[in-house]
Amino acid sequence: MLYFINKHSAPLLMVAGIIGFIFPNVSKPLFPALPFILFFLMLFTLLGIKQEQLIKQLMRGSV
């Protein structure tokens, strides 16, 4: 499940944003839960990236 979320999170997030702008009444009930949703999306993103490779790239002078 984590692999699926990590692989498809960017397109799903864009689609969810577009749907939220087109149908604001549908997205309105989700506003109270939005901080939790964003937290877990960021957590899954951080878990899905190659952290060791990221740190090596950040330590270099030019990224």
Residue pairs with C-beta under 8 A, 6 or more apart in sequence:
2 44
2 47
2 48
3 48
5 44
5 48
6 44
6 45
6 47
6 48
9 41
9 44
9 45
13 41
19 26
19 27
20 26
20 27
30 37
57 63
